[in-house]
Each structure stands twice: as structure tokens, then as C-alpha cells.
């Protein structure tokens, strides 16, 4: 990966360690501040869906978080679907189905 920040174990999909990768990235880029998820922001997003939708709430909330998750993991693995599936705990067929559902793959 660029700037030499990828961990040595990046070569094998099942050995990829996302936490270690992010630590290496943060150490390499000292001007980058870590992203912190605020539970109140998540709760507010879920509440907005609950307040504005009358059906399919589960699907709407999952879609709210699933697409950005898929996008970020694909960025980390540079589009390698096999590695993305391993990181997400999915088989590659299930990942491809989700990518199509979210318009991330033709």
C-alpha cells in the first residue's frame, strides 16, 4: 500500500489485521486524528429513520450503516473482494450480493 504503511501480513487475506493496519496508518500520518464514533450520533441516525419511516425499519437502518461499511472495507483492501469478505465474515458470494444491492457493483 502507498507510503509503506500496510502491515506485513497484508499479503494473505485471512491474516489481514484491520486494527493493526489502522494503527500503522495513524502512526505514519501524524497529522491525522483518529475517527471516533459517537454512540449518540448513531442513536440519532437510527431515531431519524424510526421517526420518518413506517415500515421496513430494520432494512432501512441496516442500509444506513452497511453501505458505508462495505465502501470503507473495500478501500482498505483496494477492491479485493476475497479479502473484504474475510474481514467482514462473509463468503464472497454474499459480499457480491450486498455490493450489488447497494449499487457498489454492476
N, CA, C and O atoms as a GROMACS GRO file, in nm:
protein
  424
    1UNK      N    1   0.084  -0.117   0.000
    1UNK     CA    2   0.000   0.000   0.000
    1UNK      C    3   0.089   0.124   0.000
    1UNK      O    4   0.205   0.117   0.040
    2UNK      N    5   0.036   0.236  -0.044
    2UNK     CA    6   0.119   0.355  -0.058
    2UNK      C    7   0.175   0.401   0.075
    2UNK      O    8   0.119   0.372   0.181
    3UNK      N    9   0.285   0.472   0.070
    3UNK     CA   10   0.355   0.525   0.186
    3UNK      C   11   0.410   0.416   0.278
    3UNK      O   12   0.455   0.445   0.388
    4UNK      N   13   0.406   0.292   0.233
    4UNK     CA   14   0.464   0.184   0.311
    4UNK      C   15   0.400   0.163   0.446
    4UNK      O   16   0.469   0.126   0.541
    5UNK      N   17   0.269   0.186   0.459
    5UNK     CA   18   0.205   0.173   0.589
    5UNK      C   19   0.128   0.043   0.604
    5UNK      O   20   0.074   0.016   0.711
    6UNK      N   21   0.121  -0.038   0.499
    6UNK     CA   22   0.047  -0.163   0.509
    6UNK      C   23   0.123  -0.261   0.597
    6UNK      O   24   0.245  -0.267   0.589
    7UNK      N   25   0.053  -0.337   0.680
    7UNK     CA   26   0.121  -0.434   0.763
    7UNK      C   27   0.180  -0.546   0.677
    7UNK      O   28   0.134  -0.570   0.566
    8UNK      N   29   0.283  -0.613   0.730
    8UNK     CA   30   0.348  -0.719   0.655
    8UNK      C   31   0.252  -0.834   0.626
    8UNK      O   32   0.267  -0.902   0.524
    9UNK      N   33   0.154  -0.857   0.713
    9UNK     CA   34   0.063  -0.969   0.692
    9UNK      C   35  -0.049  -0.936   0.594
    9UNK      O   36  -0.143  -1.014   0.582
   10UNK      N   37  -0.040  -0.825   0.523
   10UNK     CA   38  -0.142  -0.788   0.425
   10UNK      C   39  -0.144  -0.885   0.308
   10UNK      O   40  -0.243  -0.892   0.236
   11UNK      N   41  -0.038  -0.960   0.289
   11UNK     CA   42  -0.026  -1.048   0.174
   11UNK      C   43  -0.129  -1.161   0.176
   11UNK      O   44  -0.171  -1.207   0.070
   12UNK      N   45  -0.170  -1.206   0.293
   12UNK     CA   46  -0.267  -1.316   0.300
   12UNK      C   47  -0.399  -1.264   0.353
   12UNK      O   48  -0.403  -1.200   0.458
   13UNK      N   49  -0.510  -1.290   0.279
   13UNK     CA   50  -0.640  -1.234   0.316
   13UNK      C   51  -0.684  -1.268   0.457
   13UNK      O   52  -0.735  -1.181   0.528
   14UNK      N   53  -0.667  -1.392   0.500
   14UNK     CA   54  -0.717  -1.430   0.630
   14UNK      C   55  -0.632  -1.376   0.744
   14UNK      O   56  -0.677  -1.370   0.858
   15UNK      N   57  -0.508  -1.339   0.713
   15UNK     CA   58  -0.419  -1.288   0.817
   15UNK      C   59  -0.428  -1.136   0.829
   15UNK      O   60  -0.365  -1.077   0.917
   16UNK      N   61  -0.505  -1.071   0.743
   16UNK     CA   62  -0.515  -0.926   0.746
   16UNK      C   63  -0.572  -0.880   0.880
   16UNK      O   64  -0.675  -0.931   0.925
   17UNK      N   65  -0.505  -0.786   0.942
   17UNK     CA   66  -0.547  -0.737   1.072
   17UNK      C   67  -0.583  -0.590   1.057
   17UNK      O   68  -0.495  -0.504   1.050
   18UNK      N   69  -0.713  -0.560   1.052
   18UNK     CA   70  -0.759  -0.424   1.028
   18UNK      C   71  -0.714  -0.329   1.138
   18UNK      O   72  -0.676  -0.215   1.109
   19UNK      N   73  -0.718  -0.372   1.261
   19UNK     CA   74  -0.675  -0.286   1.372
   19UNK      C   75  -0.529  -0.248   1.357
   19UNK      O   76  -0.493  -0.131   1.372
   20UNK      N   77  -0.444  -0.345   1.328
   20UNK     CA   78  -0.301  -0.318   1.311
   20UNK      C   79  -0.278  -0.226   1.191
   20UNK      O   80  -0.194  -0.136   1.197
   21UNK      N   81  -0.352  -0.247   1.083
   21UNK     CA   82  -0.340  -0.162   0.966
   21UNK      C   83  -0.372  -0.017   1.003
   21UNK      O   84  -0.299   0.074   0.966
   22UNK      N   85  -0.481   0.004   1.076
   22UNK     CA   86  -0.521   0.141   1.113
   22UNK      C   87  -0.418   0.203   1.206
   22UNK      O   88  -0.389   0.322   1.195
   23UNK      N   89  -0.361   0.124   1.298
   23UNK     CA   90  -0.256   0.176   1.386
   23UNK      C   91  -0.135   0.221   1.304
   23UNK      O   92  -0.080   0.328   1.328
   24UNK      N   93  -0.095   0.138   1.207
   24UNK     CA   94   0.018   0.174   1.121
   24UNK      C   95  -0.013   0.300   1.041
   24UNK      O   96   0.074   0.386   1.025
   25UNK      N   97  -0.133   0.310   0.991
   25UNK     CA   98  -0.171   0.427   0.913
   25UNK      C   99  -0.168   0.552   0.999
   25UNK      O  100  -0.119   0.657   0.956
   26UNK      N  101  -0.219   0.542   1.121
   26UNK     CA  102  -0.222   0.658   1.210
   26UNK      C  103  -0.080   0.698   1.249
   26UNK      O  104  -0.051   0.817   1.259
   27UNK      N  105   0.008   0.603   1.271
   27UNK     CA  106   0.146   0.634   1.306
   27UNK      C  107   0.220   0.699   1.190
   27UNK      O  108   0.306   0.784   1.211
   28UNK      N  109   0.188   0.658   1.068
   28UNK     CA  110   0.256   0.712   0.951
   28UNK      C  111   0.210   0.854   0.919
   28UNK      O  112   0.286   0.933   0.862
   29UNK      N  113   0.090   0.886   0.954
   29UNK     CA  114   0.034   1.016   0.922
   29UNK      C  115   0.005   1.090   1.054
   29UNK      O  116  -0.106   1.082   1.106
   30UNK      N  117   0.102   1.160   1.105
   30UNK     CA  118   0.089   1.222   1.237
   30UNK      C  119  -0.016   1.333   1.240
   30UNK      O  120  -0.067   1.366   1.348
   31UNK      N  121  -0.050   1.391   1.125
   31UNK     CA  122  -0.148   1.499   1.124
   31UNK      C  123  -0.291   1.448   1.115
   31UNK      O  124  -0.385   1.528   1.112
   32UNK      N  125  -0.309   1.316   1.112
   32UNK     CA  126  -0.442   1.257   1.104
   32UNK      C  127  -0.490   1.228   1.245
   32UNK      O  128  -0.418   1.167   1.324
   33UNK      N  129  -0.611   1.271   1.277
   33UNK     CA  130  -0.666   1.240   1.408
   33UNK      C  131  -0.755   1.117   1.395
   33UNK      O  132  -0.822   1.101   1.294
   34UNK      N  133  -0.757   1.031   1.495
   34UNK     CA  134  -0.839   0.910   1.485
   34UNK      C  135  -0.987   0.944   1.479
   34UNK      O  136  -1.034   1.039   1.542
   35UNK      N  137  -1.058   0.866   1.404
   35UNK     CA  138  -1.203   0.882   1.392
   35UNK      C  139  -1.268   0.812   1.510
   35UNK      O  140  -1.241   0.694   1.536
   36UNK      N  141  -1.353   0.883   1.580
   36UNK     CA  142  -1.422   0.826   1.695
   36UNK      C  143  -1.571   0.827   1.667
   36UNK      O  144  -1.627   0.931   1.632
   37UNK      N  145  -1.634   0.714   1.683
   37UNK     CA  146  -1.778   0.703   1.661
   37UNK      C  147  -1.848   0.744   1.790
   37UNK      O  148  -1.823   0.688   1.896
   38UNK      N  149  -1.934   0.840   1.777
   38UNK     CA  150  -2.012   0.886   1.891
   38UNK      C  151  -2.143   0.808   1.893
   38UNK      O  152  -2.223   0.820   1.800
   39UNK      N  153  -2.168   0.728   1.997
   39UNK     CA  154  -2.292   0.650   2.004
   39UNK      C  155  -2.417   0.736   1.994
   39UNK      O  156  -2.520   0.691   1.943
   40UNK      N  157  -2.410   0.861   2.041
   40UNK     CA  158  -2.526   0.949   2.031
   40UNK      C  159  -2.558   0.982   1.886
   40UNK      O  160  -2.675   0.998   1.851
   41UNK      N  161  -2.456   0.993   1.802
   41UNK     CA  162  -2.479   1.020   1.660
   41UNK      C  163  -2.546   0.900   1.593
   41UNK      O  164  -2.635   0.915   1.509
   42UNK      N  165  -2.501   0.780   1.630
   42UNK     CA  166  -2.563   0.660   1.576
   42UNK      C  167  -2.708   0.653   1.620
   42UNK      O  168  -2.798   0.626   1.540
   43UNK      N  169  -2.730   0.677   1.748
   43UNK     CA  170  -2.867   0.673   1.800
   43UNK      C  171  -2.955   0.775   1.730
   43UNK      O  172  -3.071   0.747   1.700
   44UNK      N  173  -2.902   0.895   1.705
   44UNK     CA  174  -2.978   0.999   1.637
   44UNK      C  175  -3.014   0.957   1.495
   44UNK      O  176  -3.125   0.982   1.448
   45UNK      N  177  -2.920   0.893   1.426
   45UNK     CA  178  -2.946   0.847   1.289
   45UNK      C  179  -3.056   0.739   1.290
   45UNK      O  180  -3.145   0.741   1.206
   46UNK      N  181  -3.047   0.646   1.385
   46UNK     CA  182  -3.149   0.542   1.395
   46UNK      C  183  -3.284   0.603   1.431
   46UNK      O  184  -3.386   0.565   1.374
   47UNK      N  185  -3.284   0.696   1.524
   47UNK     CA  186  -3.409   0.762   1.564
   47UNK      C  187  -3.474   0.834   1.446
   47UNK      O  188  -3.596   0.831   1.430
   48UNK      N  189  -3.392   0.898   1.363
   48UNK     CA  190  -3.445   0.967   1.245
   48UNK      C  191  -3.518   0.869   1.153
   48UNK      O  192  -3.626   0.899   1.102
   49UNK      N  193  -3.458   0.751   1.132
   49UNK     CA  194  -3.522   0.651   1.047
   49UNK      C  195  -3.652   0.605   1.111
   49UNK      O  196  -3.754   0.593   1.043
   50UNK      N  197  -3.649   0.578   1.241
   50UNK     CA  198  -3.769   0.532   1.312
   50UNK      C  199  -3.880   0.638   1.305
   50UNK      O  200  -3.996   0.604   1.287
   51UNK      N  201  -3.843   0.765   1.320
   51UNK     CA  202  -3.942   0.871   1.319
   51UNK      C  203  -4.000   0.901   1.180
   51UNK      O  204  -4.111   0.952   1.169
   52UNK      N  205  -3.925   0.868   1.076
   52UNK     CA  206  -3.970   0.906   0.941
   52UNK      C  207  -4.020   0.790   0.858
   52UNK      O  208  -4.076   0.813   0.750
   53UNK      N  209  -4.003   0.669   0.902
   53UNK     CA  210  -4.047   0.551   0.826
   53UNK      C  211  -4.151   0.474   0.904
   53UNK      O  212  -4.150   0.470   1.027
   54UNK      N  213  -4.242   0.412   0.830
   54UNK     CA  214  -4.346   0.334   0.897
   54UNK      C  215  -4.331   0.184   0.874
   54UNK      O  216  -4.397   0.104   0.940
   55UNK      N  217  -4.245   0.146   0.780
   55UNK     CA  218  -4.223   0.004   0.755
   55UNK      C  219  -4.080  -0.019   0.708
   55UNK      O  220  -4.009   0.075   0.671
   56UNK      N  221  -4.039  -0.144   0.712
   56UNK     CA  222  -3.903  -0.183   0.673
   56UNK      C  223  -3.795  -0.112   0.754
   56UNK      O  224  -3.688  -0.082   0.702
   57UNK      N  225  -3.821  -0.086   0.881
   57UNK     CA  226  -3.724  -0.014   0.965
   57UNK      C  227  -3.591  -0.089   0.975
   57UNK      O  228  -3.484  -0.029   0.965
   58UNK      N  229  -3.599  -0.219   0.995
   58UNK     CA  230  -3.477  -0.297   1.010
   58UNK      C  231  -3.392  -0.284   0.884
   58UNK      O  232  -3.271  -0.259   0.893
   59UNK      N  233  -3.452  -0.299   0.769
   59UNK     CA  234  -3.380  -0.288   0.642
   59UNK      C  235  -3.322  -0.148   0.622
   59UNK      O  236  -3.209  -0.133   0.575
   60UNK      N  237  -3.397  -0.045   0.658
   60UNK     CA  238  -3.352   0.093   0.643
   60UNK      C  239  -3.231   0.123   0.732
   60UNK      O  240  -3.134   0.186   0.688
   61UNK      N  241  -3.238   0.078   0.856
   61UNK     CA  242  -3.127   0.104   0.949
   61UNK      C  243  -3.002   0.027   0.906
   61UNK      O  244  -2.891   0.080   0.910
   62UNK      N  245  -3.021  -0.099   0.867
   62UNK     CA  246  -2.906  -0.176   0.820
   62UNK      C  247  -2.842  -0.110   0.698
   62UNK      O  248  -2.720  -0.101   0.688
   63UNK      N  249  -2.924  -0.064   0.606
   63UNK     CA  250  -2.872   0.002   0.486
   63UNK      C  251  -2.796   0.129   0.521
   63UNK      O  252  -2.698   0.163   0.455
   64UNK      N  253  -2.840   0.197   0.623
   64UNK     CA  254  -2.774   0.321   0.667
   64UNK      C  255  -2.628   0.296   0.704
   64UNK      O  256  -2.542   0.380   0.677
   65UNK      N  257  -2.599   0.182   0.764
   65UNK     CA  258  -2.464   0.152   0.810
   65UNK      C  259  -2.389   0.053   0.720
   65UNK      O  260  -2.266   0.056   0.713
   66UNK      N  261  -2.462  -0.033   0.651
   66UNK     CA  262  -2.398  -0.137   0.574
   66UNK      C  263  -2.321  -0.082   0.453
   66UNK      O  264  -2.208  -0.123   0.428
   67UNK      N  265  -2.380   0.010   0.378
   67UNK     CA  266  -2.313   0.061   0.259
   67UNK      C  267  -2.181   0.131   0.294
   67UNK      O  268  -2.079   0.102   0.232
   68UNK      N  269  -2.180   0.224   0.392
   68UNK     CA  270  -2.051   0.285   0.428
   68UNK      C  271  -1.948   0.183   0.478
   68UNK      O  272  -1.829   0.197   0.451
   69UNK      N  273  -1.993   0.081   0.549
   69UNK     CA  274  -1.902  -0.024   0.596
   69UNK      C  275  -1.840  -0.096   0.477
   69UNK      O  276  -1.718  -0.116   0.473
   70UNK      N  277  -1.922  -0.134   0.382
   70UNK     CA  278  -1.870  -0.202   0.263
   70UNK      C  279  -1.772  -0.113   0.187
   70UNK      O  280  -1.667  -0.160   0.144
   71UNK      N  281  -1.806   0.013   0.171
   71UNK     CA  282  -1.719   0.106   0.100
   71UNK      C  283  -1.583   0.119   0.168
   71UNK      O  284  -1.479   0.115   0.102
   72UNK      N  285  -1.584   0.135   0.299
   72UNK     CA  286  -1.458   0.154   0.372
   72UNK      C  287  -1.370   0.030   0.368
   72UNK      O  288  -1.249   0.039   0.349
   73UNK      N  289  -1.431  -0.087   0.386
   73UNK     CA  290  -1.352  -0.210   0.383
   73UNK      C  291  -1.293  -0.230   0.244
   73UNK      O  292  -1.178  -0.271   0.231
   74UNK      N  293  -1.371  -0.203   0.139
   74UNK     CA  294  -1.318  -0.216   0.003
   74UNK      C  295  -1.203  -0.120  -0.021
   74UNK      O  296  -1.108  -0.154  -0.092
   75UNK      N  297  -1.209  -0.002   0.037
   75UNK     CA  298  -1.097   0.091   0.023
   75UNK      C  299  -0.972   0.036   0.091
   75UNK      O  300  -0.862   0.044   0.036
   76UNK      N  301  -0.989  -0.019   0.209
   76UNK     CA  302  -0.875  -0.071   0.285
   76UNK      C  303  -0.807  -0.185   0.209
   76UNK      O  304  -0.684  -0.195   0.208
   77UNK      N  305  -0.886  -0.270   0.144
   77UNK     CA  306  -0.829  -0.386   0.074
   77UNK      C  307  -0.811  -0.359  -0.075
   77UNK      O  308  -0.787  -0.450  -0.154
   78UNK      N  309  -0.822  -0.234  -0.112
   78UNK     CA  310  -0.803  -0.191  -0.251
   78UNK      C  311  -0.888  -0.271  -0.349
   78UNK      O  312  -0.841  -0.310  -0.455
   79UNK      N  313  -1.014  -0.294  -0.311
   79UNK     CA  314  -1.110  -0.359  -0.400
   79UNK      C  315  -1.104  -0.510  -0.404
   79UNK      O  316  -1.181  -0.572  -0.478
   80UNK      N  317  -1.017  -0.571  -0.328
   80UNK     CA  318  -1.004  -0.716  -0.328
   80UNK      C  319  -1.123  -0.776  -0.253
   80UNK      O  320  -1.130  -0.770  -0.130
   81UNK      N  321  -1.217  -0.834  -0.328
   81UNK     CA  322  -1.340  -0.885  -0.268
   81UNK      C  323  -1.316  -1.006  -0.178
   81UNK      O  324  -1.388  -1.025  -0.080
   82UNK      N  325  -1.219  -1.087  -0.210
   82UNK     CA  326  -1.190  -1.203  -0.125
   82UNK      C  327  -1.145  -1.158   0.013
   82UNK      O  328  -1.192  -1.210   0.114
   83UNK      N  329  -1.055  -1.061   0.017
   83UNK     CA  330  -1.008  -1.009   0.147
   83UNK      C  331  -1.119  -0.934   0.218
   83UNK      O  332  -1.134  -0.946   0.340
   84UNK      N  333  -1.199  -0.856   0.144
   84UNK     CA  334  -1.310  -0.784   0.206
   84UNK      C  335  -1.408  -0.881   0.270
   84UNK      O  336  -1.454  -0.859   0.382
   85UNK      N  337  -1.441  -0.988   0.199
   85UNK     CA  338  -1.533  -1.088   0.253
   85UNK      C  339  -1.478  -1.150   0.381
   85UNK      O  340  -1.552  -1.171   0.477
   86UNK      N  341  -1.349  -1.180   0.382
   86UNK     CA  342  -1.287  -1.240   0.501
   86UNK      C  343  -1.294  -1.144   0.620
   86UNK      O  344  -1.326  -1.185   0.731
   87UNK      N  345  -1.265  -1.017   0.596
   87UNK     CA  346  -1.269  -0.917   0.704
   87UNK      C  347  -1.410  -0.902   0.759
   87UNK      O  348  -1.430  -0.889   0.880
   88UNK      N  349  -1.508  -0.904   0.670
   88UNK     CA  350  -1.648  -0.884   0.710
   88UNK      C  351  -1.713  -1.011   0.765
   88UNK      O  352  -1.822  -1.005   0.821
   89UNK      N  353  -1.645  -1.125   0.750
   89UNK     CA  354  -1.703  -1.251   0.798
   89UNK      C  355  -1.812  -1.304   0.706
   89UNK      O  356  -1.904  -1.372   0.750
   90UNK      N  357  -1.801  -1.271   0.577
   90UNK     CA  358  -1.898  -1.316   0.477
   90UNK      C  359  -1.828  -1.406   0.377
   90UNK      O  360  -1.706  -1.403   0.364
   91UNK      N  361  -1.907  -1.487   0.306
   91UNK     CA  362  -1.846  -1.555   0.192
   91UNK      C  363  -1.850  -1.458   0.075
   91UNK      O  364  -1.926  -1.361   0.077
   92UNK      N  365  -1.770  -1.484  -0.027
   92UNK     CA  366  -1.757  -1.388  -0.136
   92UNK      C  367  -1.888  -1.369  -0.212
   92UNK      O  368  -1.916  -1.259  -0.259
   93UNK      N  369  -1.967  -1.475  -0.223
   93UNK     CA  370  -2.096  -1.464  -0.291
   93UNK      C  371  -2.190  -1.370  -0.217
   93UNK      O  372  -2.259  -1.289  -0.279
   94UNK      N  373  -2.193  -1.380  -0.084
   94UNK     CA  374  -2.278  -1.292  -0.004
   94UNK      C  375  -2.230  -1.147  -0.015
   94UNK      O  376  -2.311  -1.055  -0.022
   95UNK      N  377  -2.098  -1.128  -0.015
   95UNK     CA  378  -2.045  -0.992  -0.031
   95UNK      C  379  -2.086  -0.935  -0.165
   95UNK      O  380  -2.130  -0.820  -0.172
   96UNK      N  381  -2.072  -1.012  -0.272
   96UNK     CA  382  -2.107  -0.964  -0.406
   96UNK      C  383  -2.255  -0.928  -0.413
   96UNK      O  384  -2.292  -0.829  -0.477
   97UNK      N  385  -2.339  -1.006  -0.348
   97UNK     CA  386  -2.483  -0.977  -0.346
   97UNK      C  387  -2.508  -0.842  -0.276
   97UNK      O  388  -2.586  -0.761  -0.325
   98UNK      N  389  -2.442  -0.820  -0.164
   98UNK     CA  390  -2.459  -0.693  -0.091
   98UNK      C  391  -2.405  -0.575  -0.173
   98UNK      O  392  -2.464  -0.467  -0.172
   99UNK      N  393  -2.293  -0.595  -0.242
   99UNK     CA  394  -2.238  -0.489  -0.325
   99UNK      C  395  -2.337  -0.450  -0.436
   99UNK      O  396  -2.354  -0.332  -0.465
  100UNK      N  397  -2.400  -0.550  -0.495
  100UNK     CA  398  -2.500  -0.523  -0.599
  100UNK      C  399  -2.621  -0.452  -0.540
  100UNK      O  400  -2.672  -0.357  -0.600
  101UNK      N  401  -2.668  -0.496  -0.424
  101UNK     CA  402  -2.784  -0.435  -0.359
  101UNK      C  403  -2.761  -0.287  -0.330
  101UNK      O  404  -2.854  -0.206  -0.338
  102UNK      N  405  -2.638  -0.251  -0.296
  102UNK     CA  406  -2.605  -0.112  -0.261
  102UNK      C  407  -2.552  -0.032  -0.379
  102UNK      O  408  -2.508   0.082  -0.364
  103UNK      N  409  -2.556  -0.092  -0.497
  103UNK     CA  410  -2.511  -0.022  -0.617
  103UNK      C  411  -2.360   0.001  -0.620
  103UNK      O  412  -2.313   0.095  -0.684
  104UNK      N  413  -2.286  -0.084  -0.552
  104UNK     CA  414  -2.142  -0.072  -0.549
  104UNK      C  415  -2.074  -0.164  -0.651
  104UNK      O  416  -1.952  -0.166  -0.663
  105UNK      N  417  -2.156  -0.239  -0.723
  105UNK     CA  418  -2.104  -0.331  -0.823
  105UNK      C  419  -2.212  -0.349  -0.930
  105UNK      O  420  -2.331  -0.354  -0.899
  106UNK      N  421  -2.168  -0.358  -1.055
  106UNK     CA  422  -2.266  -0.378  -1.164
  106UNK      C  423  -2.315  -0.520  -1.168
  106UNK      O  424  -2.396  -0.554  -1.254
   0.00000   0.00000   0.00000
